Amino acid sequence: MADWKDFQKKAIEFRDARDWKQFHNPKDVALSLVLEAAEVMEHFQWKNTKEMEEYVRTHKGEIADELADVLYWIAIMSSDLKIDLPKAFEEKLEKSNKKYPIEKSKGKHTKYNEL
């Protein structure tokens, strides 16, 4: 797998070659991230489990494109805000492990404060 810094570098190079940084304030980047995530969700809207399974088999490339768009905005935002995302991910996972201990949460979708 490519290093996270490589993802960020490629995203920044793509953006900067087009002189788009001037449009990339945190609010608009966050909005773009949410909009791309919504495009991922569109692929599954109004489909039952069987329909989704078939759709994923036949539209995997399109779904991958949308997920890549989400990754692009995450790379841009984390770079612009100087957030070490791999480190933040590890720290968040540690917090989540404490909130959702395996012995209390395994096989449950209950929120941590109701376990």
Beta strands, then each sheet from edge to edge (+ up, - down):
end
